[in-house]
Amino acid sequence: MQLGFKKVSQPSGRNLTSLKKGESGILDHIELSDDDARRLMEMGFLPGHTVTRAGSAPGGDPRVFQVDGSEVALRQETAWHLILR
């Protein structure tokens, strides 16, 4: 089974930080360490699933995303590594 994450230092492509409030995208892969990617996948950030930007804290960080029926807050530096199709 392919878990859908890659190990690289610089993320490539459009990522979660590019989503505007209410906008959705399909997660393609996660460009973080295996442990960090696995933790995010356990929260519902699975390749092929739809992720919707819900809002953010005052100042813009962290940002809230809806995924797999839940709302999850991610810091911008983490969301930057979740790559959309």
N, CA, C and O atoms as a CHARMM CRD file, in Angstrom:
* protein
*
  340
    1    1 MET  N      0.83600  -1.18200   0.00000 PROA 1      0.00000
    2    1 MET  CA     0.00000   0.00000   0.00000 PROA 1      0.00000
    3    1 MET  C      0.87500   1.23700   0.00000 PROA 1      0.00000
    4    1 MET  O      1.78500   1.36400   0.82000 PROA 1      0.00000
    5    2 GLN  N      0.60300   2.13900  -0.91000 PROA 2      0.00000
    6    2 GLN  CA     1.33100   3.39800  -0.97400 PROA 2      0.00000
    7    2 GLN  C      0.64100   4.40600  -0.06900 PROA 2      0.00000
    8    2 GLN  O     -0.56700   4.61700  -0.17300 PROA 2      0.00000
    9    3 LEU  N      1.40600   5.02700   0.81800 PROA 3      0.00000
   10    3 LEU  CA     0.83000   5.94300   1.78700 PROA 3      0.00000
   11    3 LEU  C      0.58600   7.33500   1.23300 PROA 3      0.00000
   12    3 LEU  O     -0.20000   8.08300   1.81500 PROA 3      0.00000
   13    4 GLY  N      1.22300   7.71400   0.13800 PROA 4      0.00000
   14    4 GLY  CA     0.94400   8.99400  -0.48400 PROA 4      0.00000
   15    4 GLY  C      1.72200  10.15600   0.06500 PROA 4      0.00000
   16    4 GLY  O      1.23900  11.28800   0.02400 PROA 4      0.00000
   17    5 PHE  N      2.91800   9.92000   0.58100 PROA 5      0.00000
   18    5 PHE  CA     3.74400  11.04200   1.00600 PROA 5      0.00000
   19    5 PHE  C      5.13400  10.88400   0.43500 PROA 5      0.00000
   20    5 PHE  O      5.57700   9.77900   0.12100 PROA 5      0.00000
   21    6 LYS  N      5.81600  12.01600   0.30600 PROA 6      0.00000
   22    6 LYS  CA     7.15600  12.04600  -0.25500 PROA 6      0.00000
   23    6 LYS  C      8.06800  12.78200   0.70900 PROA 6      0.00000
   24    6 LYS  O      7.61400  13.62600   1.48200 PROA 6      0.00000
   25    7 LYS  N      9.34400  12.46400   0.66500 PROA 7      0.00000
   26    7 LYS  CA    10.31700  13.16200   1.49500 PROA 7      0.00000
   27    7 LYS  C     11.13500  14.09400   0.60800 PROA 7      0.00000
   28    7 LYS  O     11.97200  13.64700  -0.17600 PROA 7      0.00000
   29    8 VAL  N     10.88400  15.39400   0.74100 PROA 8      0.00000
   30    8 VAL  CA    11.66300  16.40300   0.03600 PROA 8      0.00000
   31    8 VAL  C     11.77900  17.62400   0.92800 PROA 8      0.00000
   32    8 VAL  O     10.98400  17.79400   1.85200 PROA 8      0.00000
   33    9 SER  N     12.74900  18.46600   0.66500 PROA 9      0.00000
   34    9 SER  CA    12.92600  19.63700   1.51800 PROA 9      0.00000
   35    9 SER  C     12.05400  20.81600   1.09500 PROA 9      0.00000
   36    9 SER  O     11.58300  21.56100   1.95400 PROA 9      0.00000
   37   10 GLN  N     11.82900  21.00200  -0.19600 PROA 10     0.00000
   38   10 GLN  CA    11.00600  22.10400  -0.68700 PROA 10     0.00000
   39   10 GLN  C      9.72400  21.54900  -1.30400 PROA 10     0.00000
   40   10 GLN  O      9.79800  20.72200  -2.21300 PROA 10     0.00000
   41   11 PRO  N      8.54900  21.97900  -0.83500 PROA 11     0.00000
   42   11 PRO  CA     7.30800  21.49400  -1.42200 PROA 11     0.00000
   43   11 PRO  C      7.15400  21.96800  -2.86500 PROA 11     0.00000
   44   11 PRO  O      7.64600  23.03100  -3.24400 PROA 11     0.00000
   45   12 SER  N      6.47200  21.17000  -3.64500 PROA 12     0.00000
   46   12 SER  CA     6.24600  21.52000  -5.04500 PROA 12     0.00000
   47   12 SER  C      4.75000  21.58500  -5.31000 PROA 12     0.00000
   48   12 SER  O      3.97800  20.86000  -4.68400 PROA 12     0.00000
   49   13 GLY  N      4.33800  22.43800  -6.22200 PROA 13     0.00000
   50   13 GLY  CA     2.92900  22.51800  -6.59600 PROA 13     0.00000
   51   13 GLY  C      2.10900  23.38700  -5.67100 PROA 13     0.00000
   52   13 GLY  O      2.63000  24.01600  -4.74900 PROA 13     0.00000
   53   14 ARG  N      0.81200  23.40800  -5.93600 PROA 14     0.00000
   54   14 ARG  CA    -0.15900  24.20100  -5.16100 PROA 14     0.00000
   55   14 ARG  C     -0.39800  23.49200  -3.82500 PROA 14     0.00000
   56   14 ARG  O     -0.60300  22.27900  -3.79400 PROA 14     0.00000
   57   15 ASN  N     -0.37300  24.23600  -2.74000 PROA 15     0.00000
   58   15 ASN  CA    -0.53900  23.62400  -1.42200 PROA 15     0.00000
   59   15 ASN  C     -1.74600  24.21500  -0.69000 PROA 15     0.00000
   60   15 ASN  O     -2.42100  25.10400  -1.20900 PROA 15     0.00000
   61   16 LEU  N     -2.01100  23.71600   0.51700 PROA 16     0.00000
   62   16 LEU  CA    -3.19400  24.14600   1.27100 PROA 16     0.00000
   63   16 LEU  C     -3.20000  25.64100   1.57200 PROA 16     0.00000
   64   16 LEU  O     -4.26900  26.23400   1.72200 PROA 16     0.00000
   65   17 THR  N     -2.03300  26.25500   1.66300 PROA 17     0.00000
   66   17 THR  CA    -2.01400  27.68700   1.98700 PROA 17     0.00000
   67   17 THR  C     -2.59100  28.53900   0.86200 PROA 17     0.00000
   68   17 THR  O     -2.92900  29.70300   1.07600 PROA 17     0.00000
   69   18 SER  N     -2.70500  27.96500  -0.33900 PROA 18     0.00000
   70   18 SER  CA    -3.25100  28.73300  -1.46300 PROA 18     0.00000
   71   18 SER  C     -4.77900  28.76100  -1.47500 PROA 18     0.00000
   72   18 SER  O     -5.37200  29.52700  -2.23400 PROA 18     0.00000
   73   19 LEU  N     -5.42500  27.93800  -0.64700 PROA 19     0.00000
   74   19 LEU  CA    -6.88900  27.91700  -0.60900 PROA 19     0.00000
   75   19 LEU  C     -7.43300  29.15000   0.09200 PROA 19     0.00000
   76   19 LEU  O     -6.94100  29.53700   1.15200 PROA 19     0.00000
   77   20 LYS  N     -8.43800  29.76100  -0.49300 PROA 20     0.00000
   78   20 LYS  CA    -9.13600  30.87900   0.13600 PROA 20     0.00000
   79   20 LYS  C    -10.29100  30.31700   0.96800 PROA 20     0.00000
   80   20 LYS  O    -10.70100  29.17500   0.75800 PROA 20     0.00000
   81   21 LYS  N    -10.81200  31.09600   1.89700 PROA 21     0.00000
   82   21 LYS  CA   -11.89900  30.64900   2.75800 PROA 21     0.00000
   83   21 LYS  C    -13.06100  30.14300   1.90900 PROA 21     0.00000
   84   21 LYS  O    -13.53300  30.84600   1.01500 PROA 21     0.00000
   85   22 GLY  N    -13.52400  28.91900   2.19100 PROA 22     0.00000
   86   22 GLY  CA   -14.62300  28.29500   1.46700 PROA 22     0.00000
   87   22 GLY  C    -14.19400  27.51600   0.23800 PROA 22     0.00000
   88   22 GLY  O    -14.99600  26.76700  -0.32000 PROA 22     0.00000
   89   23 GLU  N    -12.95600  27.67100  -0.19800 PROA 23     0.00000
   90   23 GLU  CA   -12.44600  26.97300  -1.37700 PROA 23     0.00000
   91   23 GLU  C    -11.97200  25.56700  -0.99500 PROA 23     0.00000
   92   23 GLU  O    -11.46500  25.34900   0.10600 PROA 23     0.00000
   93   24 SER  N    -12.14500  24.62200  -1.92000 PROA 24     0.00000
   94   24 SER  CA   -11.75100  23.23000  -1.69300 PROA 24     0.00000
   95   24 SER  C    -10.71000  22.78500  -2.69800 PROA 24     0.00000
   96   24 SER  O    -10.55600  23.37300  -3.76800 PROA 24     0.00000
   97   25 GLY  N    -10.00600  21.74200  -2.33300 PROA 25     0.00000
   98   25 GLY  CA    -9.04200  21.11900  -3.22200 PROA 25     0.00000
   99   25 GLY  C     -8.91100  19.65000  -2.86500 PROA 25     0.00000
  100   25 GLY  O     -9.30400  19.22800  -1.77800 PROA 25     0.00000
  101   26 ILE  N     -8.35600  18.87500  -3.78300 PROA 26     0.00000
  102   26 ILE  CA    -8.13200  17.44700  -3.56300 PROA 26     0.00000
  103   26 ILE  C     -6.66500  17.26700  -3.16700 PROA 26     0.00000
  104   26 ILE  O     -5.76300  17.70900  -3.87900 PROA 26     0.00000
  105   27 LEU  N     -6.43900  16.61800  -2.03300 PROA 27     0.00000
  106   27 LEU  CA    -5.07800  16.38400  -1.57000 PROA 27     0.00000
  107   27 LEU  C     -4.39200  15.35900  -2.46300 PROA 27     0.00000
  108   27 LEU  O     -4.93200  14.28100  -2.70900 PROA 27     0.00000
  109   28 ASP  N     -3.20500  15.69800  -2.94700 PROA 28     0.00000
  110   28 ASP  CA    -2.42600  14.79400  -3.78100 PROA 28     0.00000
  111   28 ASP  C     -1.40800  14.01700  -2.95100 PROA 28     0.00000
  112   28 ASP  O     -1.35500  12.78800  -3.01600 PROA 28     0.00000
  113   29 HSD  N     -0.59800  14.73700  -2.17100 PROA 29     0.00000
  114   29 HSD  CA     0.38700  14.07000  -1.32900 PROA 29     0.00000
  115   29 HSD  C      0.88700  15.02400  -0.24800 PROA 29     0.00000
  116   29 HSD  O      0.61100  16.22400  -0.26300 PROA 29     0.00000
  117   30 ILE  N      1.63500  14.44100   0.69200 PROA 30     0.00000
  118   30 ILE  CA     2.18000  15.18800   1.82100 PROA 30     0.00000
  119   30 ILE  C      3.70200  15.13300   1.72400 PROA 30     0.00000
  120   30 ILE  O      4.28400  14.05200   1.62900 PROA 30     0.00000
  121   31 GLU  N      4.33700  16.28700   1.74900 PROA 31     0.00000
  122   31 GLU  CA     5.79100  16.36400   1.64400 PROA 31     0.00000
  123   31 GLU  C      6.40100  16.67700   3.00200 PROA 31     0.00000
  124   31 GLU  O      6.95500  17.75500   3.21800 PROA 31     0.00000
  125   32 LEU  N      6.28700  15.71800   3.91100 PROA 32     0.00000
  126   32 LEU  CA     6.84200  15.81100   5.25800 PROA 32     0.00000
  127   32 LEU  C      7.48100  14.47600   5.61600 PROA 32     0.00000
  128   32 LEU  O      7.39200  13.51600   4.85100 PROA 32     0.00000
  129   33 SER  N      8.11700  14.41500   6.76700 PROA 33     0.00000
  130   33 SER  CA     8.70200  13.15500   7.23300 PROA 33     0.00000
  131   33 SER  C      7.60300  12.10100   7.37700 PROA 33     0.00000
  132   33 SER  O      6.42600  12.43700   7.50800 PROA 33     0.00000
  133   34 ASP  N      7.98800  10.85400   7.35200 PROA 34     0.00000
  134   34 ASP  CA     7.02200   9.76300   7.46900 PROA 34     0.00000
  135   34 ASP  C      6.15900   9.90100   8.72800 PROA 34     0.00000
  136   34 ASP  O      4.94400   9.71300   8.66500 PROA 34     0.00000
  137   35 ASP  N      6.77200  10.22400   9.86200 PROA 35     0.00000
  138   35 ASP  CA     6.02200  10.34000  11.11500 PROA 35     0.00000
  139   35 ASP  C      5.01700  11.48700  11.07100 PROA 35     0.00000
  140   35 ASP  O      3.87100  11.32600  11.49200 PROA 35     0.00000
  141   36 ASP  N      5.44100  12.63900  10.56700 PROA 36     0.00000
  142   36 ASP  CA     4.53500  13.79500  10.47700 PROA 36     0.00000
  143   36 ASP  C      3.40600  13.52300   9.48300 PROA 36     0.00000
  144   36 ASP  O      2.24900  13.84700   9.75200 PROA 36     0.00000
  145   37 ALA  N      3.74200  12.93000   8.33700 PROA 37     0.00000
  146   37 ALA  CA     2.71800  12.61400   7.33300 PROA 37     0.00000
  147   37 ALA  C      1.71600  11.61300   7.89200 PROA 37     0.00000
  148   37 ALA  O      0.51200  11.76700   7.68200 PROA 37     0.00000
  149   38 ARG  N      2.18000  10.60900   8.58500 PROA 38     0.00000
  150   38 ARG  CA     1.29400   9.59300   9.17400 PROA 38     0.00000
  151   38 ARG  C      0.33800  10.23000  10.18900 PROA 38     0.00000
  152   38 ARG  O     -0.84500   9.89100  10.22800 PROA 38     0.00000
  153   39 ARG  N      0.85200  11.15200  11.00600 PROA 39     0.00000
  154   39 ARG  CA     0.00700  11.83500  11.99800 PROA 39     0.00000
  155   39 ARG  C     -1.10800  12.62300  11.30600 PROA 39     0.00000
  156   39 ARG  O     -2.25900  12.58900  11.74200 PROA 39     0.00000
  157   40 LEU  N     -0.76300  13.33500  10.22400 PROA 40     0.00000
  158   40 LEU  CA    -1.77200  14.09200   9.47600 PROA 40     0.00000
  159   40 LEU  C     -2.77500  13.15900   8.81000 PROA 40     0.00000
  160   40 LEU  O     -3.96600  13.46600   8.75900 PROA 40     0.00000
  161   41 MET  N     -2.31300  12.03600   8.30400 PROA 41     0.00000
  162   41 MET  CA    -3.21400  11.07400   7.66700 PROA 41     0.00000
  163   41 MET  C     -4.18000  10.48200   8.68500 PROA 41     0.00000
  164   41 MET  O     -5.32900  10.19300   8.34800 PROA 41     0.00000
  165   42 GLU  N     -3.73700  10.29700   9.91600 PROA 42     0.00000
  166   42 GLU  CA    -4.61800   9.80600  10.97500 PROA 42     0.00000
  167   42 GLU  C     -5.71300  10.81500  11.30800 PROA 42     0.00000
  168   42 GLU  O     -6.77200  10.44000  11.81000 PROA 42     0.00000
  169   43 MET  N     -5.45900  12.10600  11.02700 PROA 43     0.00000
  170   43 MET  CA    -6.46000  13.15700  11.24700 PROA 43     0.00000
  171   43 MET  C     -7.38300  13.33100  10.04500 PROA 43     0.00000
  172   43 MET  O     -8.30100  14.14900  10.09000 PROA 43     0.00000
  173   44 GLY  N     -7.15400  12.56800   8.96100 PROA 44     0.00000
  174   44 GLY  CA    -8.04800  12.62800   7.81100 PROA 44     0.00000
  175   44 GLY  C     -7.44700  13.21100   6.55500 PROA 44     0.00000
  176   44 GLY  O     -8.10700  13.22300   5.51600 PROA 44     0.00000
  177   45 PHE  N     -6.21600  13.69700   6.61000 PROA 45     0.00000
  178   45 PHE  CA    -5.56600  14.27000   5.43000 PROA 45     0.00000
  179   45 PHE  C     -4.99400  13.13700   4.57900 PROA 45     0.00000
  180   45 PHE  O     -3.79700  12.85200   4.61400 PROA 45     0.00000
  181   46 LEU  N     -5.87900  12.50500   3.81900 PROA 46     0.00000
  182   46 LEU  CA    -5.51300  11.36500   2.98700 PROA 46     0.00000
  183   46 LEU  C     -5.52300  11.75500   1.51600 PROA 46     0.00000
  184   46 LEU  O     -6.41500  12.47900   1.07300 PROA 46     0.00000
  185   47 PRO  N     -4.54000  11.28300   0.75700 PROA 47     0.00000
  186   47 PRO  CA    -4.53500  11.57100  -0.67900 PROA 47     0.00000
  187   47 PRO  C     -5.85800  11.16300  -1.32000 PROA 47     0.00000
  188   47 PRO  O     -6.38800  10.08700  -1.04700 PROA 47     0.00000
  189   48 GLY  N     -6.38200  12.04200  -2.17800 PROA 48     0.00000
  190   48 GLY  CA    -7.65200  11.79700  -2.84600 PROA 48     0.00000
  191   48 GLY  C     -8.85100  12.37800  -2.11800 PROA 48     0.00000
  192   48 GLY  O     -9.94500  12.42500  -2.68200 PROA 48     0.00000
  193   49 HSD  N     -8.67400  12.82100  -0.87800 PROA 49     0.00000
  194   49 HSD  CA    -9.77200  13.40000  -0.10500 PROA 49     0.00000
  195   49 HSD  C     -9.85500  14.90500  -0.33400 PROA 49     0.00000
  196   49 HSD  O     -8.85200  15.56700  -0.59900 PROA 49     0.00000
  197   50 THR  N    -11.06400  15.42300  -0.22500 PROA 50     0.00000
  198   50 THR  CA   -11.30300  16.85400  -0.37800 PROA 50     0.00000
  199   50 THR  C    -10.98900  17.58000   0.91900 PROA 50     0.00000
  200   50 THR  O    -11.38000  17.14100   2.00100 PROA 50     0.00000
  201   51 VAL  N    -10.28200  18.69100   0.80000 PROA 51     0.00000
  202   51 VAL  CA    -9.94700  19.55300   1.93800 PROA 51     0.00000
  203   51 VAL  C    -10.52000  20.92700   1.63000 PROA 51     0.00000
  204   51 VAL  O    -10.31200  21.46000   0.54000 PROA 51     0.00000
  205   52 THR  N    -11.25300  21.51100   2.60100 PROA 52     0.00000
  206   52 THR  CA   -11.86900  22.82700   2.43800 PROA 52     0.00000
  207   52 THR  C    -11.30700  23.78400   3.47500 PROA 52     0.00000
  208   52 THR  O    -11.22000  23.45200   4.65700 PROA 52     0.00000
  209   53 ARG  N    -10.93000  24.96500   3.03200 PROA 53     0.00000
  210   53 ARG  CA   -10.45400  25.99500   3.96100 PROA 53     0.00000
  211   53 ARG  C    -11.65500  26.57400   4.68400 PROA 53     0.00000
  212   53 ARG  O    -12.58700  27.06400   4.04700 PROA 53     0.00000
  213   54 ALA  N    -11.64300  26.52300   6.01300 PROA 54     0.00000
  214   54 ALA  CA   -12.77100  26.98600   6.80200 PROA 54     0.00000
  215   54 ALA  C    -12.55300  28.39200   7.35500 PROA 54     0.00000
  216   54 ALA  O    -13.49300  29.18700   7.37800 PROA 54     0.00000
  217   55 GLY  N    -11.38200  28.71000   7.78600 PROA 55     0.00000
  218   55 GLY  CA   -11.12800  30.01900   8.38500 PROA 55     0.00000
  219   55 GLY  C     -9.73100  30.07300   8.94400 PROA 55     0.00000
  220   55 GLY  O     -8.87400  29.26800   8.58000 PROA 55     0.00000
  221   56 SER  N     -9.49800  31.03100   9.83700 PROA 56     0.00000
  222   56 SER  CA    -8.18400  31.13700  10.46000 PROA 56     0.00000
  223   56 SER  C     -8.29600  31.91700  11.75600 PROA 56     0.00000
  224   56 SER  O     -9.29300  32.59300  12.01400 PROA 56     0.00000
  225   57 ALA  N     -7.26800  31.81100  12.55100 PROA 57     0.00000
  226   57 ALA  CA    -7.19400  32.59100  13.77700 PROA 57     0.00000
  227   57 ALA  C     -6.91500  34.04500  13.41100 PROA 57     0.00000
  228   57 ALA  O     -6.47200  34.32600  12.29800 PROA 57     0.00000
  229   58 PRO  N     -7.16700  34.97100  14.33000 PROA 58     0.00000
  230   58 PRO  CA    -6.80400  36.36500  14.06600 PROA 58     0.00000
  231   58 PRO  C     -5.32000  36.43700  13.71100 PROA 58     0.00000
  232   58 PRO  O     -4.48700  35.84900  14.40100 PROA 58     0.00000
  233   59 GLY  N     -4.99600  37.13800  12.66200 PROA 59     0.00000
  234   59 GLY  CA    -3.61400  37.19800  12.20600 PROA 59     0.00000
  235   59 GLY  C     -3.30500  36.17000  11.13100 PROA 59     0.00000
  236   59 GLY  O     -2.24600  36.22800  10.50600 PROA 59     0.00000
  237   60 GLY  N     -4.22500  35.22000  10.90600 PROA 60     0.00000
  238   60 GLY  CA    -4.07400  34.27100   9.80800 PROA 60     0.00000
  239   60 GLY  C     -3.40400  32.95100  10.10600 PROA 60     0.00000
  240   60 GLY  O     -3.33800  32.09600   9.22400 PROA 60     0.00000
  241   61 ASP  N     -2.89800  32.74400  11.32700 PROA 61     0.00000
  242   61 ASP  CA    -2.20400  31.49000  11.61900 PROA 61     0.00000
  243   61 ASP  C     -2.51800  31.06400  13.04200 PROA 61     0.00000
  244   61 ASP  O     -2.30700  31.86400  13.95300 PROA 61     0.00000
  245   62 PRO  N     -3.00800  29.85700  13.29300 PROA 62     0.00000
  246   62 PRO  CA    -3.18200  28.76500  12.34600 PROA 62     0.00000
  247   62 PRO  C     -4.43500  28.93500  11.48900 PROA 62     0.00000
  248   62 PRO  O     -5.29000  29.77900  11.75600 PROA 62     0.00000
  249   63 ARG  N     -4.51000  28.11100  10.46200 PROA 63     0.00000
  250   63 ARG  CA    -5.67200  28.08000   9.56900 PROA 63     0.00000
  251   63 ARG  C     -6.47100  26.81500   9.85000 PROA 63     0.00000
  252   63 ARG  O     -5.91400  25.77800  10.20900 PROA 63     0.00000
  253   64 VAL  N     -7.79100  26.91900   9.67800 PROA 64     0.00000
  254   64 VAL  CA    -8.67900  25.78600   9.93400 PROA 64     0.00000
  255   64 VAL  C     -9.10700  25.18700   8.60200 PROA 64     0.00000
  256   64 VAL  O     -9.48100  25.90400   7.67400 PROA 64     0.00000
  257   65 PHE  N     -9.04600  23.85800   8.52200 PROA 65     0.00000
  258   65 PHE  CA    -9.44300  23.12100   7.32400 PROA 65     0.00000
  259   65 PHE  C    -10.46300  22.06200   7.70600 PROA 65     0.00000
  260   65 PHE  O    -10.36700  21.45100   8.77000 PROA 65     0.00000
  261   66 GLN  N    -11.44700  21.84700   6.82600 PROA 66     0.00000
  262   66 GLN  CA   -12.41900  20.77600   7.00400 PROA 66     0.00000
  263   66 GLN  C    -11.96700  19.58900   6.16800 PROA 66     0.00000
  264   66 GLN  O    -11.71900  19.71400   4.96900 PROA 66     0.00000
  265   67 VAL  N    -11.86400  18.43400   6.82200 PROA 67     0.00000
  266   67 VAL  CA   -11.44300  17.22300   6.13400 PROA 67     0.00000
  267   67 VAL  C    -12.06200  16.02500   6.84700 PROA 67     0.00000
  268   67 VAL  O    -12.02500  15.93300   8.07400 PROA 67     0.00000
  269   68 ASP  N    -12.62300  15.12100   6.07300 PROA 68     0.00000
  270   68 ASP  CA   -13.16000  13.87100   6.61200 PROA 68     0.00000
  271   68 ASP  C    -14.15200  14.10900   7.75300 PROA 68     0.00000
  272   68 ASP  O    -14.15800  13.36200   8.73100 PROA 68     0.00000
  273   69 GLY  N    -14.99900  15.15400   7.63100 PROA 69     0.00000
  274   69 GLY  CA   -16.03000  15.42700   8.62600 PROA 69     0.00000
  275   69 GLY  C    -15.54700  16.14700   9.86900 PROA 69     0.00000
  276   69 GLY  O    -16.32200  16.32500  10.80900 PROA 69     0.00000
  277   70 SER  N    -14.29900  16.56500   9.90700 PROA 70     0.00000
  278   70 SER  CA   -13.74200  17.25000  11.07400 PROA 70     0.00000
  279   70 SER  C    -13.12700  18.58400  10.66100 PROA 70     0.00000
  280   70 SER  O    -12.82300  18.80600   9.48900 PROA 70     0.00000
  281   71 GLU  N    -12.95000  19.46100  11.63500 PROA 71     0.00000
  282   71 GLU  CA   -12.21000  20.69100  11.42600 PROA 71     0.00000
  283   71 GLU  C    -10.87600  20.56200  12.14100 PROA 71     0.00000
  284   71 GLU  O    -10.82200  20.20800  13.31900 PROA 71     0.00000
  285   72 VAL  N     -9.79900  20.85400  11.41800 PROA 72     0.00000
  286   72 VAL  CA    -8.45400  20.71500  11.95400 PROA 72     0.00000
  287   72 VAL  C     -7.69800  22.02100  11.72300 PROA 72     0.00000
  288   72 VAL  O     -7.70100  22.55600  10.61400 PROA 72     0.00000
  289   73 ALA  N     -7.05500  22.53000  12.76400 PROA 73     0.00000
  290   73 ALA  CA    -6.23500  23.73500  12.64100 PROA 73     0.00000
  291   73 ALA  C     -4.79000  23.32000  12.37100 PROA 73     0.00000
  292   73 ALA  O     -4.22200  22.49600  13.08700 PROA 73     0.00000
  293   74 LEU  N     -4.21100  23.90500  11.32800 PROA 74     0.00000
  294   74 LEU  CA    -2.81100  23.64400  10.97800 PROA 74     0.00000
  295   74 LEU  C     -2.06200  24.95500  10.88600 PROA 74     0.00000
  296   74 LEU  O     -2.58600  25.94300  10.37200 PROA 74     0.00000
  297   75 ARG  N     -0.86500  24.96500  11.37300 PROA 75     0.00000
  298   75 ARG  CA    -0.00400  26.13600  11.18700 PROA 75     0.00000
  299   75 ARG  C      0.36500  26.24700   9.71500 PROA 75     0.00000
  300   75 ARG  O      0.42200  25.24400   9.00400 PROA 75     0.00000
  301   76 GLN  N      0.61200  27.45400   9.26800 PROA 76     0.00000
  302   76 GLN  CA     0.92600  27.70200   7.86100 PROA 76     0.00000
  303   76 GLN  C      2.13600  26.88400   7.41100 PROA 76     0.00000
  304   76 GLN  O      2.14900  26.37300   6.29100 PROA 76     0.00000
  305   77 GLU  N      3.15400  26.75300   8.26900 PROA 77     0.00000
  306   77 GLU  CA     4.35300  26.01700   7.87100 PROA 77     0.00000
  307   77 GLU  C      4.06900  24.53000   7.64100 PROA 77     0.00000
  308   77 GLU  O      4.78900  23.87600   6.88700 PROA 77     0.00000
  309   78 THR  N      3.02900  23.99100   8.28300 PROA 78     0.00000
  310   78 THR  CA     2.62300  22.60400   8.03800 PROA 78     0.00000
  311   78 THR  C      1.74900  22.52500   6.79600 PROA 78     0.00000
  312   78 THR  O      1.96300  21.66400   5.94200 PROA 78     0.00000
  313   79 ALA  N      0.76500  23.41600   6.68600 PROA 79     0.00000
  314   79 ALA  CA    -0.15500  23.40600   5.53900 PROA 79     0.00000
  315   79 ALA  C      0.59400  23.58300   4.21900 PROA 79     0.00000
  316   79 ALA  O      0.13700  23.11600   3.17600 PROA 79     0.00000
  317   80 TRP  N      1.72800  24.24600   4.26500 PROA 80     0.00000
  318   80 TRP  CA     2.54900  24.48800   3.08100 PROA 80     0.00000
  319   80 TRP  C      3.03700  23.17000   2.44900 PROA 80     0.00000
  320   80 TRP  O      3.33300  23.12700   1.25500 PROA 80     0.00000
  321   81 HSD  N      3.11900  22.10700   3.25000 PROA 81     0.00000
  322   81 HSD  CA     3.65200  20.82300   2.80800 PROA 81     0.00000
  323   81 HSD  C      2.56000  19.83400   2.38400 PROA 81     0.00000
  324   81 HSD  O      2.87200  18.68900   2.05700 PROA 81     0.00000
  325   82 LEU  N      1.30400  20.24400   2.38300 PROA 82     0.00000
  326   82 LEU  CA     0.20500  19.39800   1.90500 PROA 82     0.00000
  327   82 LEU  C     -0.15500  19.86400   0.50100 PROA 82     0.00000
  328   82 LEU  O     -0.72200  20.94100   0.31600 PROA 82     0.00000
  329   83 ILE  N      0.17800  19.04600  -0.47700 PROA 83     0.00000
  330   83 ILE  CA     0.12700  19.43800  -1.88000 PROA 83     0.00000
  331   83 ILE  C     -1.18200  18.96900  -2.52300 PROA 83     0.00000
  332   83 ILE  O     -1.60200  17.82300  -2.36700 PROA 83     0.00000
  333   84 LEU  N     -1.80200  19.89100  -3.24500 PROA 84     0.00000
  334   84 LEU  CA    -3.08000  19.62200  -3.92100 PROA 84     0.00000
  335   84 LEU  C     -2.84900  19.17600  -5.36900 PROA 84     0.00000
  336   84 LEU  O     -1.79500  19.42000  -5.95600 PROA 84     0.00000
  337   85 ARG  N     -3.86800  18.51500  -5.92100 PROA 85     0.00000
  338   85 ARG  CA    -3.83400  18.13500  -7.33400 PROA 85     0.00000
  339   85 ARG  C     -4.01800  19.34700  -8.19900 PROA 85     0.00000
  340   85 ARG  O     -4.02000  19.23600  -9.42500 PROA 85     0.00000
